């Protein structure tokens, strides 16, 4: 069975000032964020079950995806609960800072 790796971004409050991002290096960012990333091997048949479990989605909550990057070989997306559609986007404490930086449209990811 073919497996692939997904990255789970743990809840975090990462927020960078624009000046920091302009001056920092890749290694510094990697050191800063790696404690918030969990890599999991999945299969096509286990992928969605693991995503639903990790984002704590229930039958009463609406999930969403945001595009991060795509090229001719791959598409990278974030799967998360929709703050807007679940009426929870008012609480700044629920925003995942790191995940929010990765979206193309700079969406506040809950």
OpenMM code with the backbone's topology and positions (N, CA, C; nanometers):
from openmm import Vec3, app, unit

residues = "UNK UNK UNK UNK UNK UNK UNK UNK UNK UNK UNK UNK UNK UNK UNK UNK UNK UNK UNK UNK UNK UNK UNK UNK UNK UNK UNK UNK UNK UNK UNK UNK UNK UNK UNK UNK UNK UNK UNK UNK UNK UNK UNK UNK UNK UNK UNK UNK UNK UNK UNK UNK UNK UNK UNK UNK UNK UNK UNK UNK UNK UNK UNK UNK UNK UNK UNK UNK UNK UNK UNK UNK UNK UNK UNK UNK UNK UNK UNK UNK UNK UNK UNK UNK UNK UNK UNK UNK UNK UNK UNK UNK UNK UNK UNK UNK UNK UNK UNK UNK UNK UNK UNK UNK UNK UNK UNK UNK UNK UNK".split()
positions = [
    Vec3(0.0848, -0.1179, 0.0000),
    Vec3(0.0000, 0.0000, 0.0000),
    Vec3(0.0895, 0.1245, 0.0000),
    Vec3(0.0593, 0.2191, -0.0864),
    Vec3(0.1379, 0.3423, -0.0935),
    Vec3(0.1090, 0.4323, 0.0260),
    Vec3(0.2147, 0.4871, 0.0828),
    Vec3(0.1993, 0.5815, 0.1936),
    Vec3(0.2544, 0.7165, 0.1523),
    Vec3(0.2093, 0.8182, 0.2206),
    Vec3(0.2631, 0.9526, 0.2039),
    Vec3(0.2615, 1.0209, 0.3389),
    Vec3(0.3324, 1.1298, 0.3492),
    Vec3(0.3490, 1.1982, 0.4772),
    Vec3(0.2643, 1.3241, 0.4815),
    Vec3(0.1957, 1.3426, 0.5934),
    Vec3(0.1250, 1.4689, 0.6179),
    Vec3(0.1892, 1.5362, 0.7388),
    Vec3(0.1805, 1.6664, 0.7414),
    Vec3(0.2349, 1.7436, 0.8535),
    Vec3(0.1182, 1.8003, 0.9332),
    Vec3(0.1155, 1.7708, 1.0599),
    Vec3(0.0145, 1.8241, 1.1511),
    Vec3(0.0769, 1.9438, 1.2222),
    Vec3(0.0148, 2.0590, 1.2086),
    Vec3(0.0645, 2.1797, 1.2752),
    Vec3(-0.0118, 2.1932, 1.4065),
    Vec3(0.0585, 2.1751, 1.5163),
    Vec3(-0.0017, 2.1821, 1.6492),
    Vec3(-0.0471, 2.3256, 1.6792),
    Vec3(-0.1449, 2.3416, 1.7683),
    Vec3(-0.1867, 2.4773, 1.8074),
    Vec3(-0.0666, 2.5594, 1.8530),
    Vec3(-0.0641, 2.6841, 1.8119),
    Vec3(0.0474, 2.7716, 1.8477),
    Vec3(0.0050, 2.9164, 1.8365),
    Vec3(0.0833, 3.0021, 1.8955),
    Vec3(0.0564, 3.1466, 1.8943),
    Vec3(0.1672, 3.2215, 1.8198),
    Vec3(0.2334, 3.1549, 1.7261),
    Vec3(0.3435, 3.2185, 1.6535),
    Vec3(0.2929, 3.3416, 1.5790),
    Vec3(0.3636, 3.4513, 1.5992),
    Vec3(0.3332, 3.5746, 1.5279),
    Vec3(0.4653, 3.6474, 1.5071),
    Vec3(0.4941, 3.6792, 1.3827),
    Vec3(0.6197, 3.7453, 1.3501),
    Vec3(0.5955, 3.8884, 1.3057),
    Vec3(0.6848, 3.9751, 1.3454),
    Vec3(0.6835, 4.1119, 1.2954),
    Vec3(0.7454, 4.1110, 1.1560),
    Vec3(0.6999, 4.2000, 1.0706),
    Vec3(0.7492, 4.2060, 0.9333),
    Vec3(0.9008, 4.2259, 0.9285),
    Vec3(0.9551, 4.3085, 1.0170),
    Vec3(1.1001, 4.3322, 1.0204),
    Vec3(1.1762, 4.2031, 1.0472),
    Vec3(1.1251, 4.1191, 1.1387),
    Vec3(1.1899, 3.9922, 1.1698),
    Vec3(1.1928, 3.9024, 1.0467),
    Vec3(1.0800, 3.8916, 0.9772),
    Vec3(1.0728, 3.8048, 0.8606),
    Vec3(1.1650, 3.8515, 0.7484),
    Vec3(1.1862, 3.9802, 0.7382),
    Vec3(1.2744, 4.0334, 0.6346),
    Vec3(1.4207, 4.0041, 0.6649),
    Vec3(1.4573, 3.9911, 0.7917),
    Vec3(1.5969, 3.9749, 0.8316),
    Vec3(1.6364, 3.8322, 0.8689),
    Vec3(1.5413, 3.7467, 0.9022),
    Vec3(1.5759, 3.6143, 0.9535),
    Vec3(1.6190, 3.5211, 0.8400),
    Vec3(1.6787, 3.4118, 0.8785),
    Vec3(1.7211, 3.3128, 0.7796),
    Vec3(1.6348, 3.1872, 0.7926),
    Vec3(1.6381, 3.1031, 0.6906),
    Vec3(1.5576, 2.9809, 0.6869),
    Vec3(1.5847, 2.8927, 0.8088),
    Vec3(1.7108, 2.8770, 0.8468),
    Vec3(1.7456, 2.7910, 0.9595),
    Vec3(1.6832, 2.8408, 1.0899),
    Vec3(1.6812, 2.9713, 1.1078),
    Vec3(1.6226, 3.0296, 1.2284),
    Vec3(1.4720, 3.0007, 1.2330),
    Vec3(1.4045, 3.0161, 1.1195),
    Vec3(1.2613, 2.9863, 1.1146),
    Vec3(1.2348, 2.8382, 1.1402),
    Vec3(1.3158, 2.7519, 1.0810),
    Vec3(1.2982, 2.6078, 1.1001),
    Vec3(1.3140, 2.5700, 1.2472),
    Vec3(1.4140, 2.6247, 1.3136),
    Vec3(1.4325, 2.5972, 1.4565),
    Vec3(1.3141, 2.6456, 1.5382),
    Vec3(1.2584, 2.7582, 1.4985),
    Vec3(1.1483, 2.8197, 1.5711),
    Vec3(1.0188, 2.7396, 1.5577),
    Vec3(0.9958, 2.6801, 1.4419),
    Vec3(0.8657, 2.6162, 1.4172),
    Vec3(0.8647, 2.4644, 1.4295),
    Vec3(0.9800, 2.3986, 1.4267),
    Vec3(0.9774, 2.2522, 1.4213),
    Vec3(0.9124, 2.1872, 1.5435),
    Vec3(0.9091, 2.2542, 1.6559),
    Vec3(0.8438, 2.1949, 1.7732),
    Vec3(0.6911, 2.1919, 1.7588),
    Vec3(0.6389, 2.2611, 1.6580),
    Vec3(0.4939, 2.2660, 1.6358),
    Vec3(0.4468, 2.1725, 1.5240),
    Vec3(0.5397, 2.0951, 1.4646),
    Vec3(0.5064, 2.0103, 1.3502),
    Vec3(0.5181, 1.8631, 1.3879),
    Vec3(0.4165, 1.7861, 1.3530),
    Vec3(0.4190, 1.6411, 1.3709),
    Vec3(0.4011, 1.5777, 1.2330),
    Vec3(0.4935, 1.4929, 1.1900),
    Vec3(0.4849, 1.4240, 1.0621),
    Vec3(0.4240, 1.2864, 1.0833),
    Vec3(0.3240, 1.2527, 1.0002),
    Vec3(0.2538, 1.1254, 1.0132),
    Vec3(0.2471, 1.0582, 0.8760),
    Vec3(0.2821, 0.9300, 0.8721),
    Vec3(0.2676, 0.8503, 0.7504),
    Vec3(0.1231, 0.8028, 0.7410),
    Vec3(0.0606, 0.8233, 0.6251),
    Vec3(-0.0784, 0.7828, 0.6050),
    Vec3(-0.0917, 0.7105, 0.4718),
    Vec3(-0.2055, 0.6482, 0.4525),
    Vec3(-0.2415, 0.5884, 0.3245),
    Vec3(-0.3657, 0.6605, 0.2730),
    Vec3(-0.4027, 0.6324, 0.1487),
    Vec3(-0.5256, 0.6929, 0.0960),
    Vec3(-0.6463, 0.6567, 0.1807),
    Vec3(-0.6464, 0.5357, 0.2367),
    Vec3(-0.7621, 0.4922, 0.3149),
    Vec3(-0.7636, 0.5463, 0.4578),
    Vec3(-0.6488, 0.5909, 0.5120),
    Vec3(-0.6457, 0.6424, 0.6493),
    Vec3(-0.6350, 0.7946, 0.6562),
    Vec3(-0.6059, 0.8574, 0.5447),
    Vec3(-0.5793, 1.0016, 0.5400),
    Vec3(-0.6905, 1.0854, 0.6034),
    Vec3(-0.8127, 1.0735, 0.5539),
    Vec3(-0.9213, 1.1591, 0.6035),
    Vec3(-0.9578, 1.1281, 0.7478),
    Vec3(-0.9527, 1.0026, 0.7859),
    Vec3(-0.9818, 0.9662, 0.9248),
    Vec3(-0.8841, 1.0357, 1.0204),
    Vec3(-0.7580, 1.0387, 0.9839),
    Vec3(-0.6571, 1.1023, 1.0682),
    Vec3(-0.6774, 1.2540, 1.0714),
    Vec3(-0.7070, 1.3143, 0.9570),
    Vec3(-0.7318, 1.4595, 0.9526),
    Vec3(-0.8508, 1.4956, 1.0415),
    Vec3(-0.9607, 1.4241, 1.0274),
    Vec3(-1.0808, 1.4507, 1.1080),
    Vec3(-1.0481, 1.4400, 1.2564),
    Vec3(-0.9724, 1.3382, 1.2937),
    Vec3(-0.9339, 1.3195, 1.4335),
    Vec3(-0.8444, 1.4338, 1.4818),
    Vec3(-0.7437, 1.4690, 1.4039),
    Vec3(-0.6456, 1.5695, 1.4465),
    Vec3(-0.7053, 1.7097, 1.4586),
    Vec3(-0.8005, 1.7446, 1.3707),
    Vec3(-0.8601, 1.8794, 1.3805),
    Vec3(-0.9840, 1.8800, 1.4696),
    Vec3(-1.0130, 1.7629, 1.5253),
    Vec3(-1.1255, 1.7473, 1.6185),
    Vec3(-1.2594, 1.7869, 1.5559),
    Vec3(-1.2779, 1.7424, 1.4324),
    Vec3(-1.4019, 1.7717, 1.3616),
    Vec3(-1.5113, 1.6774, 1.4082),
    Vec3(-1.6313, 1.7299, 1.4233),
    Vec3(-1.7476, 1.6500, 1.4601),
    Vec3(-1.8539, 1.6698, 1.3528),
    Vec3(-1.9643, 1.5988, 1.3669),
    Vec3(-2.0732, 1.6120, 1.2699),
    Vec3(-2.1393, 1.7499, 1.2769),
    Vec3(-2.1118, 1.8255, 1.3838),
    Vec3(-2.1713, 1.9591, 1.3984),
    Vec3(-2.0787, 2.0708, 1.3522),
    Vec3(-1.9540, 2.0368, 1.3147),
    Vec3(-1.8570, 2.1379, 1.2722),
    Vec3(-1.8280, 2.1252, 1.1233),
    Vec3(-1.7933, 2.2363, 1.0625),
    Vec3(-1.7639, 2.2405, 0.9195),
    Vec3(-1.6137, 2.2525, 0.9001),
    Vec3(-1.5585, 2.1644, 0.8182),
    Vec3(-1.4167, 2.1684, 0.7853),
    Vec3(-1.3934, 2.2554, 0.6629),
    Vec3(-1.2682, 2.2932, 0.6434),
    Vec3(-1.2318, 2.3770, 0.5299),
    Vec3(-1.0901, 2.3424, 0.4866),
    Vec3(-1.0546, 2.3791, 0.3657),
    Vec3(-0.9167, 2.3656, 0.3186),
    Vec3(-0.8720, 2.4986, 0.2602),
    Vec3(-0.7457, 2.5276, 0.2738),
    Vec3(-0.6849, 2.6486, 0.2178),
    Vec3(-0.5631, 2.6082, 0.1364),
    Vec3(-0.5489, 2.6668, 0.0198),
    Vec3(-0.4346, 2.6393, -0.0658),
    Vec3(-0.3103, 2.7077, -0.0105),
    Vec3(-0.1993, 2.6318, -0.0050),
    Vec3(-0.0709, 2.6868, 0.0388),
    Vec3(0.0229, 2.7032, -0.0802),
    Vec3(0.0270, 2.6005, -0.1642),
    Vec3(0.1212, 2.6007, -0.2758),
    Vec3(0.0809, 2.4904, -0.3725),
    Vec3(0.1040, 2.5131, -0.5001),
    Vec3(0.0860, 2.4065, -0.5972),
    Vec3(0.1842, 2.4243, -0.7119),
    Vec3(0.2252, 2.3110, -0.7676),
    Vec3(0.3085, 2.3129, -0.8868),
    Vec3(0.2628, 2.1978, -0.9764),
    Vec3(0.3400, 2.1620, -1.0761),
    Vec3(0.2981, 2.0589, -1.1709),
    Vec3(0.2955, 1.9182, -1.1107),
    Vec3(0.3530, 1.8996, -0.9932),
    Vec3(0.3564, 1.7673, -0.9300),
    Vec3(0.2724, 1.7556, -0.8035),
    Vec3(0.2575, 1.8641, -0.7296),
    Vec3(0.1957, 1.8558, -0.5969),
    Vec3(0.1050, 1.9741, -0.5684),
    Vec3(0.0117, 1.9486, -0.4785),
    Vec3(-0.0735, 2.0537, -0.4230),
    Vec3(-0.0616, 2.0436, -0.2719),
    Vec3(-0.0330, 2.1554, -0.2056),
    Vec3(-0.0228, 2.1585, -0.0594),
    Vec3(-0.1415, 2.2381, -0.0063),
    Vec3(-0.2186, 2.1750, 0.0814),
    Vec3(-0.3358, 2.2391, 0.1385),
    Vec3(-0.3365, 2.2223, 0.2896),
    Vec3(-0.4022, 2.3174, 0.3561),
    Vec3(-0.4270, 2.3067, 0.4997),
    Vec3(-0.5707, 2.2628, 0.5197),
    Vec3(-0.5909, 2.1626, 0.6030),
    Vec3(-0.7253, 2.1197, 0.6422),
    Vec3(-0.7472, 2.1696, 0.7841),
    Vec3(-0.8585, 2.2357, 0.8070),
    Vec3(-0.8852, 2.2935, 0.9389),
    Vec3(-1.0343, 2.3132, 0.9572),
    Vec3(-1.0741, 2.3470, 1.0776),
    Vec3(-1.2131, 2.3826, 1.1026),
    Vec3(-1.2352, 2.5247, 1.0535),
    Vec3(-1.3492, 2.5488, 0.9938),
    Vec3(-1.3801, 2.6813, 0.9426),
    Vec3(-1.4305, 2.7706, 1.0556),
    Vec3(-1.3488, 2.8680, 1.0948),
    Vec3(-1.3900, 2.9609, 1.1997),
    Vec3(-1.5116, 3.0418, 1.1594),
    Vec3(-1.5139, 3.0842, 1.0345),
    Vec3(-1.6257, 3.1665, 0.9856),
    Vec3(-1.7557, 3.0870, 0.9816),
    Vec3(-1.7522, 2.9688, 0.9214),
    Vec3(-1.8741, 2.8901, 0.9076),
    Vec3(-1.9195, 2.8265, 1.0387),
    Vec3(-1.8277, 2.8078, 1.1319),
    Vec3(-1.8633, 2.7532, 1.2632),
    Vec3(-1.8877, 2.8638, 1.3649),
    Vec3(-1.8808, 2.9886, 1.3191),
    Vec3(-1.9030, 3.1064, 1.4036),
    Vec3(-1.8099, 3.1098, 1.5249),
    Vec3(-1.6834, 3.0737, 1.5009),
    Vec3(-1.5845, 3.0767, 1.6085),
    Vec3(-1.4671, 3.1671, 1.5752),
    Vec3(-1.4757, 3.2420, 1.4654),
    Vec3(-1.3612, 3.3228, 1.4232),
    Vec3(-1.3465, 3.4522, 1.5023),
    Vec3(-1.4281, 3.4708, 1.6042),
    Vec3(-1.4164, 3.5900, 1.6875),
    Vec3(-1.3094, 3.5761, 1.7952),
    Vec3(-1.2679, 3.4545, 1.8234),
    Vec3(-1.1749, 3.4294, 1.9331),
    Vec3(-1.0310, 3.4203, 1.8821),
    Vec3(-0.9516, 3.5224, 1.9081),
    Vec3(-0.8118, 3.5263, 1.8654),
    Vec3(-0.7305, 3.4122, 1.9249),
    Vec3(-0.7750, 3.3571, 2.0379),
    Vec3(-0.7017, 3.2474, 2.1027),
    Vec3(-0.7061, 3.1186, 2.0215),
    Vec3(-0.8012, 3.1086, 1.9281),
    Vec3(-0.8148, 2.9871, 1.8484),
    Vec3(-0.7334, 2.9905, 1.7197),
    Vec3(-0.6712, 3.1018, 1.6870),
    Vec3(-0.5976, 3.1131, 1.5613),
    Vec3(-0.4642, 3.0409, 1.5709),
    Vec3(-0.4364, 2.9583, 1.4705),
    Vec3(-0.3096, 2.8878, 1.4597),
    Vec3(-0.2165, 2.9778, 1.3788),
    Vec3(-0.1249, 3.0443, 1.4475),
    Vec3(-0.0386, 3.1436, 1.3835),
    Vec3(0.0425, 3.0886, 1.2687),
    Vec3(0.1116, 2.9774, 1.2906),
    Vec3(0.1958, 2.9193, 1.1875),
    Vec3(0.1140, 2.8792, 1.0649),
    Vec3(0.0043, 2.8099, 1.0849),
    Vec3(-0.0795, 2.7676, 0.9730),
    Vec3(-0.1339, 2.8879, 0.8962),
    Vec3(-0.1671, 2.9945, 0.9663),
    Vec3(-0.2203, 3.1143, 0.9003),
    Vec3(-0.1181, 3.1778, 0.8066),
    Vec3(0.0102, 3.1703, 0.8402),
    Vec3(0.1143, 3.2243, 0.7531),
    Vec3(0.1275, 3.1457, 0.6233),
    Vec3(0.0884, 3.0201, 0.6243),
    Vec3(0.1105, 2.9336, 0.5091),
    Vec3(0.0038, 2.9437, 0.4009),
    Vec3(-0.1072, 3.0066, 0.4301),
    Vec3(-0.2144, 3.0142, 0.3306),
    Vec3(-0.1844, 3.1212, 0.2275),
    Vec3(-0.2244, 3.0954, 0.1049),
    Vec3(-0.2025, 3.1891, -0.0055),
    Vec3(-0.2730, 3.3208, 0.0206),
    Vec3(-0.3957, 3.3141, 0.0723),
    Vec3(-0.4757, 3.4343, 0.0948),
    Vec3(-0.4596, 3.4922, 0.2352),
    Vec3(-0.3655, 3.4400, 0.3158),
    Vec3(-0.3434, 3.4844, 0.4539),
    Vec3(-0.4729, 3.4756, 0.5352),
    Vec3(-0.5353, 3.3599, 0.5324),
    Vec3(-0.6573, 3.3334, 0.6071),
    Vec3(-0.6208, 3.2990, 0.7510),
    Vec3(-0.6970, 3.3480, 0.8462),
    Vec3(-0.6761, 3.3132, 0.9870),
    Vec3(-0.7263, 3.1700, 1.0079),
    Vec3(-0.6353, 3.0757, 1.0241),
    Vec3(-0.6693, 2.9352, 1.0383),
    Vec3(-0.6959, 2.9051, 1.1846),
    Vec3(-0.8097, 2.8411, 1.2102),
    Vec3(-0.8512, 2.8060, 1.3468),
    Vec3(-0.8097, 2.6639, 1.3767),
] * unit.nanometer
topology = app.Topology()
chain = topology.addChain("A")
for resn in residues:
    res = topology.addResidue(resn, chain)
    for name in ("N", "CA", "C"):
        topology.addAtom(name, app.Element.getBySymbol(name[0]), res)
